[in-house]
Amino acid sequence: MKVSGTSWDVNSIDISVAGLGWFSLGLKGNATLTLWIYDGIEVSLRDPLVLDRARFIERPGFWLPKAISDALGNQSKIEAQKKKELQETMSL
C-alpha cells in the first residue's frame, strides 16, 4: 500500500486491521508499506482518528511512555524528599 503525509508531527493516516486494531502513521512525503496478514483479514486505510501526536505520551528513544516515565521520576523525587526530611527530624 502507498501512503503519504505532510508532517512528522501530525498523524497522516490510520491503518486498521480487522480483529487486531489500528495504528497511525505520521510521515512527511510518500512511503510504500507491506503488511503480511492471513487470508480473509480486512485491512483498511482511513483518516486518522487522533490528528495530533500526543507528546505527553510519546518520547522518541524511550521504551516507557513519557507519562509513566515522568510519574516514576516524580515519585522518586517525593520519596527522596521525605527521606531527607525524616533524617533531618531524627538528627534534631
N, CA, C and O atoms as a CHARMM CRD file, in Angstrom:
* protein
*
  368
    1    1 MET  N      0.83700  -1.17500   0.00000 PROA 1      0.00000
    2    1 MET  CA     0.00000   0.00000   0.00000 PROA 1      0.00000
    3    1 MET  C      0.88100   1.23700   0.00000 PROA 1      0.00000
    4    1 MET  O      1.96700   1.24300   0.58000 PROA 1      0.00000
    5    2 LYS  N      0.41500   2.25600  -0.63900 PROA 2      0.00000
    6    2 LYS  CA     1.15100   3.51700  -0.71200 PROA 2      0.00000
    7    2 LYS  C      0.45000   4.52700   0.18800 PROA 2      0.00000
    8    2 LYS  O     -0.77200   4.67200   0.14600 PROA 2      0.00000
    9    3 VAL  N      1.24000   5.22000   1.00100 PROA 3      0.00000
   10    3 VAL  CA     0.70900   6.23100   1.90700 PROA 3      0.00000
   11    3 VAL  C      1.53700   7.50200   1.75500 PROA 3      0.00000
   12    3 VAL  O      2.67400   7.46800   1.28300 PROA 3      0.00000
   13    4 SER  N      0.95100   8.61400   2.16000 PROA 4      0.00000
   14    4 SER  CA     1.68300   9.87300   2.10000 PROA 4      0.00000
   15    4 SER  C      1.19500  10.79200   3.21400 PROA 4      0.00000
   16    4 SER  O      0.09200  10.64000   3.73900 PROA 4      0.00000
   17    5 GLY  N      2.05000  11.74800   3.55500 PROA 5      0.00000
   18    5 GLY  CA     1.72000  12.70400   4.58800 PROA 5      0.00000
   19    5 GLY  C      2.49100  13.99000   4.39200 PROA 5      0.00000
   20    5 GLY  O      3.35700  14.08500   3.52200 PROA 5      0.00000
   21    6 THR  N      2.16700  14.98500   5.21200 PROA 6      0.00000
   22    6 THR  CA     2.78400  16.29400   5.05600 PROA 6      0.00000
   23    6 THR  C      3.66000  16.69500   6.22900 PROA 6      0.00000
   24    6 THR  O      4.37500  17.69300   6.13900 PROA 6      0.00000
   25    7 SER  N      3.62700  15.93400   7.34600 PROA 7      0.00000
   26    7 SER  CA     4.39600  16.33200   8.52600 PROA 7      0.00000
   27    7 SER  C      4.66400  15.13600   9.42700 PROA 7      0.00000
   28    7 SER  O      3.83400  14.23600   9.55500 PROA 7      0.00000
   29    8 TRP  N      5.84300  15.14300  10.05100 PROA 8      0.00000
   30    8 TRP  CA     6.17900  14.11500  11.03200 PROA 8      0.00000
   31    8 TRP  C      5.44300  14.35200  12.35000 PROA 8      0.00000
   32    8 TRP  O      5.30800  13.43300  13.15700 PROA 8      0.00000
   33    9 ASP  N      4.96800  15.57400  12.57000 PROA 9      0.00000
   34    9 ASP  CA     4.35900  15.94300  13.84500 PROA 9      0.00000
   35    9 ASP  C      2.85800  15.71100  13.91200 PROA 9      0.00000
   36    9 ASP  O      2.25800  15.87100  14.97500 PROA 9      0.00000
   37   10 VAL  N      2.24500  15.33800  12.80200 PROA 10     0.00000
   38   10 VAL  CA     0.80300  15.12100  12.76000 PROA 10     0.00000
   39   10 VAL  C      0.55700  13.75500  12.14300 PROA 10     0.00000
   40   10 VAL  O      1.19700  13.39000  11.15700 PROA 10     0.00000
   41   11 ASN  N     -0.37600  12.99400  12.72400 PROA 11     0.00000
   42   11 ASN  CA    -0.72300  11.70800  12.14100 PROA 11     0.00000
   43   11 ASN  C     -1.36300  11.93200  10.77800 PROA 11     0.00000
   44   11 ASN  O     -2.25700  12.76600  10.63300 PROA 11     0.00000
   45   12 SER  N     -0.90700  11.19100   9.79200 PROA 12     0.00000
   46   12 SER  CA    -1.35700  11.38200   8.42000 PROA 12     0.00000
   47   12 SER  C     -2.41600  10.37200   8.00400 PROA 12     0.00000
   48   12 SER  O     -3.32400  10.68800   7.23500 PROA 12     0.00000
   49   13 ILE  N     -2.28900   9.13900   8.52500 PROA 13     0.00000
   50   13 ILE  CA    -3.19300   8.08100   8.08900 PROA 13     0.00000
   51   13 ILE  C     -3.24500   6.99400   9.15800 PROA 13     0.00000
   52   13 ILE  O     -2.26500   6.75500   9.86400 PROA 13     0.00000
   53   14 ASP  N     -4.40400   6.33700   9.26900 PROA 14     0.00000
   54   14 ASP  CA    -4.55900   5.17000  10.13400 PROA 14     0.00000
   55   14 ASP  C     -4.61400   3.92800   9.26300 PROA 14     0.00000
   56   14 ASP  O     -5.19900   3.94100   8.18000 PROA 14     0.00000
   57   15 ILE  N     -4.00600   2.86800   9.74100 PROA 15     0.00000
   58   15 ILE  CA    -4.11000   1.56200   9.09200 PROA 15     0.00000
   59   15 ILE  C     -4.82200   0.66200  10.08100 PROA 15     0.00000
   60   15 ILE  O     -4.33300   0.42300  11.18500 PROA 15     0.00000
   61   16 SER  N     -5.97300   0.16900   9.67900 PROA 16     0.00000
   62   16 SER  CA    -6.81400  -0.64300  10.54400 PROA 16     0.00000
   63   16 SER  C     -6.76800  -2.09600  10.07400 PROA 16     0.00000
   64   16 SER  O     -6.93500  -2.38100   8.88800 PROA 16     0.00000
   65   17 VAL  N     -6.53900  -3.01300  11.02300 PROA 17     0.00000
   66   17 VAL  CA    -6.50800  -4.44700  10.71800 PROA 17     0.00000
   67   17 VAL  C     -7.64500  -5.09600  11.50000 PROA 17     0.00000
   68   17 VAL  O     -7.64100  -5.08500  12.73100 PROA 17     0.00000
   69   18 ALA  N     -8.60700  -5.65700  10.79300 PROA 18     0.00000
   70   18 ALA  CA    -9.79300  -6.23800  11.41900 PROA 18     0.00000
   71   18 ALA  C     -9.40900  -7.28000  12.46600 PROA 18     0.00000
   72   18 ALA  O     -8.62700  -8.19100  12.19400 PROA 18     0.00000
   73   19 GLY  N     -9.96500  -7.13500  13.65500 PROA 19     0.00000
   74   19 GLY  CA    -9.73100  -8.08700  14.72700 PROA 19     0.00000
   75   19 GLY  C     -8.44300  -7.87300  15.48600 PROA 19     0.00000
   76   19 GLY  O     -8.19800  -8.55100  16.48500 PROA 19     0.00000
   77   20 LEU  N     -7.61900  -6.95500  15.04200 PROA 20     0.00000
   78   20 LEU  CA    -6.33400  -6.72000  15.69900 PROA 20     0.00000
   79   20 LEU  C     -6.23800  -5.32300  16.28600 PROA 20     0.00000
   80   20 LEU  O     -5.81300  -5.15900  17.42900 PROA 20     0.00000
   81   21 GLY  N     -6.62600  -4.32600  15.52400 PROA 21     0.00000
   82   21 GLY  CA    -6.53800  -2.94700  15.98800 PROA 21     0.00000
   83   21 GLY  C     -6.11500  -2.03200  14.86000 PROA 21     0.00000
   84   21 GLY  O     -6.32600  -2.33200  13.68400 PROA 21     0.00000
   85   22 TRP  N     -5.51000  -0.90300  15.23400 PROA 22     0.00000
   86   22 TRP  CA    -5.08000   0.05800  14.23200 PROA 22     0.00000
   87   22 TRP  C     -3.85300   0.78700  14.72800 PROA 22     0.00000
   88   22 TRP  O     -3.54300   0.78400  15.91900 PROA 22     0.00000
   89   23 PHE  N     -3.17100   1.40200  13.80400 PROA 23     0.00000
   90   23 PHE  CA    -2.04400   2.26100  14.17100 PROA 23     0.00000
   91   23 PHE  C     -2.02200   3.44600  13.22600 PROA 23     0.00000
   92   23 PHE  O     -2.48400   3.37400  12.08800 PROA 23     0.00000
   93   24 SER  N     -1.47100   4.54000  13.73400 PROA 24     0.00000
   94   24 SER  CA    -1.38700   5.77000  12.95700 PROA 24     0.00000
   95   24 SER  C      0.03800   5.99200  12.50400 PROA 24     0.00000
   96   24 SER  O      0.99100   5.61300  13.18500 PROA 24     0.00000
   97   25 LEU  N      0.16700   6.60500  11.35600 PROA 25     0.00000
   98   25 LEU  CA     1.47700   6.96200  10.83400 PROA 25     0.00000
   99   25 LEU  C      1.53900   8.47300  10.67900 PROA 25     0.00000
  100   25 LEU  O      0.61800   9.09300  10.14700 PROA 25     0.00000
  101   26 GLY  N      2.60900   9.04400  11.14000 PROA 26     0.00000
  102   26 GLY  CA     2.91800  10.43800  10.86400 PROA 26     0.00000
  103   26 GLY  C      4.14200  10.44000   9.97400 PROA 26     0.00000
  104   26 GLY  O      5.20700   9.98900  10.39300 PROA 26     0.00000
  105   27 LEU  N      4.01700  10.92700   8.78000 PROA 27     0.00000
  106   27 LEU  CA     5.15500  10.91700   7.87200 PROA 27     0.00000
  107   27 LEU  C      5.12200  12.13700   6.96800 PROA 27     0.00000
  108   27 LEU  O      4.07600  12.74400   6.73700 PROA 27     0.00000
  109   28 LYS  N      6.27700  12.46900   6.47500 PROA 28     0.00000
  110   28 LYS  CA     6.40800  13.57900   5.53600 PROA 28     0.00000
  111   28 LYS  C      6.89700  12.99000   4.22700 PROA 28     0.00000
  112   28 LYS  O      8.00700  12.46500   4.14500 PROA 28     0.00000
  113   29 GLY  N      6.06700  13.08100   3.21600 PROA 29     0.00000
  114   29 GLY  CA     6.41900  12.50800   1.92700 PROA 29     0.00000
  115   29 GLY  C      5.62300  11.25300   1.65100 PROA 29     0.00000
  116   29 GLY  O      4.54000  11.05700   2.20200 PROA 29     0.00000
  117   30 ASN  N      6.15800  10.41100   0.80300 PROA 30     0.00000
  118   30 ASN  CA     5.48100   9.18600   0.38200 PROA 30     0.00000
  119   30 ASN  C      6.22300   7.97100   0.90900 PROA 30     0.00000
  120   30 ASN  O      7.43800   7.99500   1.10800 PROA 30     0.00000
  121   31 ALA  N      5.45800   6.90700   1.12900 PROA 31     0.00000
  122   31 ALA  CA     6.05600   5.64500   1.57400 PROA 31     0.00000
  123   31 ALA  C      5.24100   4.49500   0.99400 PROA 31     0.00000
  124   31 ALA  O      4.03900   4.61600   0.75600 PROA 31     0.00000
  125   32 THR  N      5.92300   3.38800   0.77600 PROA 32     0.00000
  126   32 THR  CA     5.26400   2.16200   0.36400 PROA 32     0.00000
  127   32 THR  C      5.40500   1.17000   1.50300 PROA 32     0.00000
  128   32 THR  O      6.51400   0.87800   1.95000 PROA 32     0.00000
  129   33 LEU  N      4.26800   0.64900   1.97400 PROA 33     0.00000
  130   33 LEU  CA     4.25900  -0.29100   3.09700 PROA 33     0.00000
  131   33 LEU  C      3.80700  -1.65700   2.62300 PROA 33     0.00000
  132   33 LEU  O      2.98400  -1.78000   1.71600 PROA 33     0.00000
  133   34 THR  N      4.35500  -2.67100   3.24900 PROA 34     0.00000
  134   34 THR  CA     3.91300  -4.03900   3.01400 PROA 34     0.00000
  135   34 THR  C      3.47500  -4.61100   4.34200 PROA 34     0.00000
  136   34 THR  O      4.19500  -4.51500   5.33600 PROA 34     0.00000
  137   35 LEU  N      2.29800  -5.20700   4.36000 PROA 35     0.00000
  138   35 LEU  CA     1.74400  -5.78600   5.57900 PROA 35     0.00000
  139   35 LEU  C      1.35500  -7.22700   5.26300 PROA 35     0.00000
  140   35 LEU  O      0.56200  -7.48200   4.35600 PROA 35     0.00000
  141   36 TRP  N      1.91200  -8.15300   6.00900 PROA 36     0.00000
  142   36 TRP  CA     1.59100  -9.55700   5.80900 PROA 36     0.00000
  143   36 TRP  C      0.50400  -9.94500   6.80000 PROA 36     0.00000
  144   36 TRP  O      0.63900  -9.74100   8.00600 PROA 36     0.00000
  145   37 ILE  N     -0.57800 -10.50600   6.26700 PROA 37     0.00000
  146   37 ILE  CA    -1.69800 -10.94300   7.09700 PROA 37     0.00000
  147   37 ILE  C     -2.23100 -12.25500   6.53700 PROA 37     0.00000
  148   37 ILE  O     -1.88600 -12.65500   5.42500 PROA 37     0.00000
  149   38 TYR  N     -3.07100 -12.91500   7.31700 PROA 38     0.00000
  150   38 TYR  CA    -3.71900 -14.13500   6.85300 PROA 38     0.00000
  151   38 TYR  C     -4.82100 -13.77900   5.86000 PROA 38     0.00000
  152   38 TYR  O     -5.37700 -12.68100   5.89900 PROA 38     0.00000
  153   39 ASP  N     -5.12800 -14.72100   4.97200 PROA 39     0.00000
  154   39 ASP  CA    -6.22100 -14.52800   4.02000 PROA 39     0.00000
  155   39 ASP  C     -7.51500 -14.26200   4.77700 PROA 39     0.00000
  156   39 ASP  O     -7.77700 -14.87200   5.81300 PROA 39     0.00000
  157   40 GLY  N     -8.31500 -13.34900   4.25100 PROA 40     0.00000
  158   40 GLY  CA    -9.61300 -13.05600   4.84800 PROA 40     0.00000
  159   40 GLY  C     -9.59000 -11.95900   5.90400 PROA 40     0.00000
  160   40 GLY  O    -10.65000 -11.53600   6.36600 PROA 40     0.00000
  161   41 ILE  N     -8.40600 -11.48500   6.29700 PROA 41     0.00000
  162   41 ILE  CA    -8.30900 -10.39700   7.26700 PROA 41     0.00000
  163   41 ILE  C     -8.37900  -9.07800   6.50900 PROA 41     0.00000
  164   41 ILE  O     -7.58900  -8.82900   5.59900 PROA 41     0.00000
  165   42 GLU  N     -9.32400  -8.24500   6.89200 PROA 42     0.00000
  166   42 GLU  CA    -9.50600  -6.97200   6.18700 PROA 42     0.00000
  167   42 GLU  C     -8.55400  -5.91200   6.72000 PROA 42     0.00000
  168   42 GLU  O     -8.40400  -5.74300   7.93000 PROA 42     0.00000
  169   43 VAL  N     -7.92100  -5.21100   5.80800 PROA 43     0.00000
  170   43 VAL  CA    -7.04800  -4.07700   6.13100 PROA 43     0.00000
  171   43 VAL  C     -7.61300  -2.86500   5.42300 PROA 43     0.00000
  172   43 VAL  O     -7.92400  -2.92000   4.23300 PROA 43     0.00000
  173   44 SER  N     -7.74700  -1.76700   6.15600 PROA 44     0.00000
  174   44 SER  CA    -8.26500  -0.55500   5.52100 PROA 44     0.00000
  175   44 SER  C     -7.45900   0.66400   5.95000 PROA 44     0.00000
  176   44 SER  O     -6.90700   0.72000   7.04800 PROA 44     0.00000
  177   45 LEU  N     -7.41300   1.62000   5.06100 PROA 45     0.00000
  178   45 LEU  CA    -6.78200   2.90700   5.32700 PROA 45     0.00000
  179   45 LEU  C     -7.89700   3.90900   5.61300 PROA 45     0.00000
  180   45 LEU  O     -8.95000   3.87200   4.97700 PROA 45     0.00000
  181   46 ARG  N     -7.66200   4.79700   6.56300 PROA 46     0.00000
  182   46 ARG  CA    -8.66900   5.80700   6.88800 PROA 46     0.00000
  183   46 ARG  C     -7.99000   7.07500   7.37200 PROA 46     0.00000
  184   46 ARG  O     -6.79900   7.08300   7.68200 PROA 46     0.00000
  185   47 ASP  N     -8.77100   8.14600   7.42900 PROA 47     0.00000
  186   47 ASP  CA    -8.26500   9.37400   8.02400 PROA 47     0.00000
  187   47 ASP  C     -7.95600   9.09900   9.49100 PROA 47     0.00000
  188   47 ASP  O     -8.65300   8.30600  10.12500 PROA 47     0.00000
  189   48 PRO  N     -6.94200   9.72900  10.03500 PROA 48     0.00000
  190   48 PRO  CA    -6.55700   9.44300  11.42400 PROA 48     0.00000
  191   48 PRO  C     -7.63700   9.84700  12.42700 PROA 48     0.00000
  192   48 PRO  O     -8.25100  10.90700  12.30500 PROA 48     0.00000
  193   49 LEU  N     -7.85600   8.97800  13.42700 PROA 49     0.00000
  194   49 LEU  CA    -8.80200   9.29300  14.49800 PROA 49     0.00000
  195   49 LEU  C     -8.24200  10.36400  15.42300 PROA 49     0.00000
  196   49 LEU  O     -8.98300  11.21100  15.92100 PROA 49     0.00000
  197   50 VAL  N     -6.93500  10.32400  15.65000 PROA 50     0.00000
  198   50 VAL  CA    -6.26300  11.29900  16.50800 PROA 50     0.00000
  199   50 VAL  C     -5.24400  12.02700  15.63400 PROA 50     0.00000
  200   50 VAL  O     -4.25800  11.43500  15.19600 PROA 50     0.00000
  201   51 LEU  N     -5.48500  13.29700  15.38600 PROA 51     0.00000
  202   51 LEU  CA    -4.61600  14.02400  14.46000 PROA 51     0.00000
  203   51 LEU  C     -3.27300  14.38600  15.07100 PROA 51     0.00000
  204   51 LEU  O     -2.22600  14.09700  14.49200 PROA 51     0.00000
  205   52 ASP  N     -3.29900  15.01400  16.23100 PROA 52     0.00000
  206   52 ASP  CA    -2.05100  15.46200  16.84800 PROA 52     0.00000
  207   52 ASP  C     -1.39800  14.32200  17.59900 PROA 52     0.00000
  208   52 ASP  O     -2.06400  13.57900  18.32100 PROA 52     0.00000
  209   53 ARG  N     -0.10100  14.18600  17.42900 PROA 53     0.00000
  210   53 ARG  CA     0.63800  13.18400  18.18600 PROA 53     0.00000
  211   53 ARG  C      0.71100  13.64400  19.62000 PROA 53     0.00000
  212   53 ARG  O      0.96400  14.82100  19.88100 PROA 53     0.00000
  213   54 ALA  N      0.49700  12.75500  20.54200 PROA 54     0.00000
  214   54 ALA  CA     0.46000  13.08900  21.96100 PROA 54     0.00000
  215   54 ALA  C      1.87700  13.10400  22.52400 PROA 54     0.00000
  216   54 ALA  O      2.41800  12.06000  22.88700 PROA 54     0.00000
  217   55 ARG  N      2.46500  14.27400  22.59600 PROA 55     0.00000
  218   55 ARG  CA     3.84300  14.38600  23.09300 PROA 55     0.00000
  219   55 ARG  C      3.94800  14.00300  24.56200 PROA 55     0.00000
  220   55 ARG  O      5.02000  13.59900  25.01300 PROA 55     0.00000
  221   56 PHE  N      2.85300  14.12100  25.32400 PROA 56     0.00000
  222   56 PHE  CA     2.90700  13.73300  26.72400 PROA 56     0.00000
  223   56 PHE  C      2.85600  12.22400  26.88100 PROA 56     0.00000
  224   56 PHE  O      3.11700  11.71200  27.96900 PROA 56     0.00000
  225   57 ILE  N      2.52600  11.50100  25.81800 PROA 57     0.00000
  226   57 ILE  CA     2.51800  10.04100  25.86600 PROA 57     0.00000
  227   57 ILE  C      3.77700   9.47000  25.22500 PROA 57     0.00000
  228   57 ILE  O      4.33000   8.48500  25.71500 PROA 57     0.00000
  229   58 GLU  N      4.22600  10.07300  24.15000 PROA 58     0.00000
  230   58 GLU  CA     5.35100   9.54500  23.39300 PROA 58     0.00000
  231   58 GLU  C      6.61400  10.35300  23.64200 PROA 58     0.00000
  232   58 GLU  O      6.57000  11.57200  23.80300 PROA 58     0.00000
  233   59 ARG  N      7.73400   9.65300  23.66900 PROA 59     0.00000
  234   59 ARG  CA     9.02400  10.32700  23.69500 PROA 59     0.00000
  235   59 ARG  C      9.98300   9.45500  22.90100 PROA 59     0.00000
  236   59 ARG  O     10.26500   8.32900  23.31000 PROA 59     0.00000
  237   60 PRO  N     10.49500   9.94600  21.77400 PROA 60     0.00000
  238   60 PRO  CA    11.36300   9.12200  20.92700 PROA 60     0.00000
  239   60 PRO  C     12.57500   8.59700  21.69700 PROA 60     0.00000
  240   60 PRO  O     13.20100   9.32400  22.46800 PROA 60     0.00000
  241   61 GLY  N     12.88900   7.33200  21.47300 PROA 61     0.00000
  242   61 GLY  CA    14.09100   6.74700  22.05500 PROA 61     0.00000
  243   61 GLY  C     13.90100   6.14300  23.43300 PROA 61     0.00000
  244   61 GLY  O     14.86800   5.65500  24.01800 PROA 61     0.00000
  245   62 PHE  N     12.68800   6.15700  23.97300 PROA 62     0.00000
  246   62 PHE  CA    12.43900   5.59500  25.29200 PROA 62     0.00000
  247   62 PHE  C     11.38700   4.50600  25.18700 PROA 62     0.00000
  248   62 PHE  O     10.43500   4.63000  24.41700 PROA 62     0.00000
  249   63 TRP  N     11.55300   3.45500  25.94900 PROA 63     0.00000
  250   63 TRP  CA    10.60000   2.35500  25.92800 PROA 63     0.00000
  251   63 TRP  C      9.33800   2.70000  26.69500 PROA 63     0.00000
  252   63 TRP  O      8.23500   2.36700  26.26100 PROA 63     0.00000
  253   64 LEU  N      9.49500   3.37600  27.85000 PROA 64     0.00000
  254   64 LEU  CA     8.32800   3.73800  28.63500 PROA 64     0.00000
  255   64 LEU  C      7.66000   4.97000  28.05100 PROA 64     0.00000
  256   64 LEU  O      8.34800   5.89400  27.61700 PROA 64     0.00000
  257   65 PRO  N      6.33700   5.00400  28.03100 PROA 65     0.00000
  258   65 PRO  CA     5.66900   6.23200  27.63200 PROA 65     0.00000
  259   65 PRO  C      6.08900   7.37900  28.54900 PROA 65     0.00000
  260   65 PRO  O      6.39000   7.15900  29.72300 PROA 65     0.00000
  261   66 LYS  N      6.10900   8.56400  28.03200 PROA 66     0.00000
  262   66 LYS  CA     6.56800   9.73400  28.77100 PROA 66     0.00000
  263   66 LYS  C      5.77600   9.93100  30.05500 PROA 66     0.00000
  264   66 LYS  O      6.36600  10.27800  31.07900 PROA 66     0.00000
  265   67 ALA  N      4.46500   9.72200  30.04100 PROA 67     0.00000
  266   67 ALA  CA     3.63500   9.91900  31.23400 PROA 67     0.00000
  267   67 ALA  C      4.08700   8.99300  32.36500 PROA 67     0.00000
  268   67 ALA  O      4.15700   9.41600  33.51900 PROA 67     0.00000
  269   68 ILE  N      4.39200   7.74400  32.04400 PROA 68     0.00000
  270   68 ILE  CA     4.83600   6.79200  33.06200 PROA 68     0.00000
  271   68 ILE  C      6.23200   7.15700  33.54100 PROA 68     0.00000
  272   68 ILE  O      6.50500   7.12600  34.74100 PROA 68     0.00000
  273   69 SER  N      7.10900   7.50000  32.62100 PROA 69     0.00000
  274   69 SER  CA     8.46600   7.89300  32.97400 PROA 69     0.00000
  275   69 SER  C      8.46400   9.10800  33.90700 PROA 69     0.00000
  276   69 SER  O      9.19100   9.13400  34.89900 PROA 69     0.00000
  277   70 ASP  N      7.64700  10.11000  33.58500 PROA 70     0.00000
  278   70 ASP  CA     7.55200  11.30200  34.42900 PROA 70     0.00000
  279   70 ASP  C      6.98300  10.95800  35.80800 PROA 70     0.00000
  280   70 ASP  O      7.46300  11.46900  36.82100 PROA 70     0.00000
  281   71 ALA  N      5.97300  10.10400  35.85000 PROA 71     0.00000
  282   71 ALA  CA     5.37000   9.71300  37.13100 PROA 71     0.00000
  283   71 ALA  C      6.38900   9.00000  38.01700 PROA 71     0.00000
  284   71 ALA  O      6.45700   9.26000  39.21800 PROA 71     0.00000
  285   72 LEU  N      7.17900   8.10600  37.43100 PROA 72     0.00000
  286   72 LEU  CA     8.20300   7.40400  38.21300 PROA 72     0.00000
  287   72 LEU  C      9.26600   8.37100  38.71500 PROA 72     0.00000
  288   72 LEU  O      9.72600   8.25600  39.85100 PROA 72     0.00000
  289   73 GLY  N      9.65800   9.32400  37.87300 PROA 73     0.00000
  290   73 GLY  CA    10.63600  10.31900  38.28800 PROA 73     0.00000
  291   73 GLY  C     10.11900  11.18500  39.42000 PROA 73     0.00000
  292   73 GLY  O     10.84900  11.46700  40.37100 PROA 73     0.00000
  293   74 ASN  N      8.85900  11.61300  39.32700 PROA 74     0.00000
  294   74 ASN  CA     8.26200  12.42600  40.38500 PROA 74     0.00000
  295   74 ASN  C      8.13500  11.64600  41.68000 PROA 74     0.00000
  296   74 ASN  O      8.37300  12.18700  42.75900 PROA 74     0.00000
  297   75 GLN  N      7.75900  10.37500  41.57800 PROA 75     0.00000
  298   75 GLN  CA     7.63500   9.53500  42.76300 PROA 75     0.00000
  299   75 GLN  C      8.98900   9.39100  43.45000 PROA 75     0.00000
  300   75 GLN  O      9.06800   9.45500  44.67600 PROA 75     0.00000
  301   76 SER  N     10.04400   9.20000  42.68300 PROA 76     0.00000
  302   76 SER  CA    11.39000   9.08200  43.25800 PROA 76     0.00000
  303   76 SER  C     11.79500  10.36900  43.96200 PROA 76     0.00000
  304   76 SER  O     12.40300  10.32500  45.03200 PROA 76     0.00000
  305   77 LYS  N     11.46600  11.51200  43.37500 PROA 77     0.00000
  306   77 LYS  CA    11.79300  12.79600  43.99300 PROA 77     0.00000
  307   77 LYS  C     11.05000  12.98000  45.30800 PROA 77     0.00000
  308   77 LYS  O     11.63100  13.44000  46.29100 PROA 77     0.00000
  309   78 ILE  N      9.77700  12.62500  45.33100 PROA 78     0.00000
  310   78 ILE  CA     8.97300  12.75400  46.56000 PROA 78     0.00000
  311   78 ILE  C      9.52500  11.84200  47.64800 PROA 78     0.00000
  312   78 ILE  O      9.64700  12.26000  48.79900 PROA 78     0.00000
  313   79 GLU  N      9.86000  10.60200  47.29900 PROA 79     0.00000
  314   79 GLU  CA    10.41100   9.66800  48.28200 PROA 79     0.00000
  315   79 GLU  C     11.75100  10.15700  48.81600 PROA 79     0.00000
  316   79 GLU  O     12.02100  10.03300  50.01000 PROA 79     0.00000
  317   80 ALA  N     12.59100  10.70800  47.95300 PROA 80     0.00000
  318   80 ALA  CA    13.88400  11.23500  48.39600 PROA 80     0.00000
  319   80 ALA  C     13.68500  12.43000  49.33100 PROA 80     0.00000
  320   80 ALA  O     14.40000  12.55900  50.32500 PROA 80     0.00000
  321   81 GLN  N     12.72600  13.30100  49.02300 PROA 81     0.00000
  322   81 GLN  CA    12.44500  14.45700  49.86900 PROA 81     0.00000
  323   81 GLN  C     11.93400  14.01500  51.24200 PROA 81     0.00000
  324   81 GLN  O     12.34900  14.56300  52.26300 PROA 81     0.00000
  325   82 LYS  N     11.03900  13.03100  51.27100 PROA 82     0.00000
  326   82 LYS  CA    10.52000  12.52100  52.55000 PROA 82     0.00000
  327   82 LYS  C     11.63700  11.89700  53.38000 PROA 82     0.00000
  328   82 LYS  O     11.68900  12.08800  54.59500 PROA 82     0.00000
  329   83 LYS  N     12.52400  11.15800  52.73700 PROA 83     0.00000
  330   83 LYS  CA    13.64500  10.53000  53.43400 PROA 83     0.00000
  331   83 LYS  C     14.56200  11.60000  54.02200 PROA 83     0.00000
  332   83 LYS  O     15.03400  11.47000  55.15100 PROA 83     0.00000
  333   84 LYS  N     14.81100  12.65300  53.25400 PROA 84     0.00000
  334   84 LYS  CA    15.65900  13.73700  53.72000 PROA 84     0.00000
  335   84 LYS  C     15.02400  14.44400  54.91400 PROA 84     0.00000
  336   84 LYS  O     15.71000  14.74100  55.89300 PROA 84     0.00000
  337   85 GLU  N     13.72300  14.71400  54.84200 PROA 85     0.00000
  338   85 GLU  CA    13.01500  15.36100  55.95200 PROA 85     0.00000
  339   85 GLU  C     13.03300  14.48900  57.19500 PROA 85     0.00000
  340   85 GLU  O     13.20600  14.99500  58.30400 PROA 85     0.00000
  341   86 LEU  N     12.85700  13.18100  57.02500 PROA 86     0.00000
  342   86 LEU  CA    12.88500  12.26000  58.15900 PROA 86     0.00000
  343   86 LEU  C     14.26400  12.24200  58.80700 PROA 86     0.00000
  344   86 LEU  O     14.37600  12.23100  60.03300 PROA 86     0.00000
  345   87 GLN  N     15.30600  12.23800  57.99300 PROA 87     0.00000
  346   87 GLN  CA    16.67000  12.26200  58.54300 PROA 87     0.00000
  347   87 GLN  C     16.94000  13.55000  59.30300 PROA 87     0.00000
  348   87 GLN  O     17.60700  13.53400  60.33800 PROA 87     0.00000
  349   88 GLU  N     16.42300  14.67400  58.79100 PROA 88     0.00000
  350   88 GLU  CA    16.62400  15.96100  59.46100 PROA 88     0.00000
  351   88 GLU  C     15.89800  16.00900  60.78700 PROA 88     0.00000
  352   88 GLU  O     16.43200  16.55200  61.75500 PROA 88     0.00000
  353   89 THR  N     14.69100  15.45600  60.86500 PROA 89     0.00000
  354   89 THR  CA    13.95300  15.45800  62.13200 PROA 89     0.00000
  355   89 THR  C     14.58400  14.48400  63.12800 PROA 89     0.00000
  356   89 THR  O     14.52000  14.72000  64.33400 PROA 89     0.00000
  357   90 MET  N     15.17500  13.42400  62.66200 PROA 90     0.00000
  358   90 MET  CA    15.82800  12.44000  63.56000 PROA 90     0.00000
  359   90 MET  C     17.11500  13.01600  64.13800 PROA 90     0.00000
  360   90 MET  O     17.50800  12.66600  65.25000 PROA 90     0.00000
  361   91 SER  N     17.76700  13.89400  63.39100 PROA 91     0.00000
  362   91 SER  CA    19.04400  14.44100  63.86700 PROA 91     0.00000
  363   91 SER  C     18.81500  15.60800  64.84700 PROA 91     0.00000
  364   91 SER  O     19.76300  16.05200  65.49500 PROA 91     0.00000
  365   92 LEU  N     17.59400  16.10200  64.96300 PROA 92     0.00000
  366   92 LEU  CA    17.30700  17.21000  65.90100 PROA 92     0.00000
  367   92 LEU  C     17.16700  16.73500  67.29800 PROA 92     0.00000
  368   92 LEU  O     16.92600  17.53600  68.20100 PROA 92     0.00000
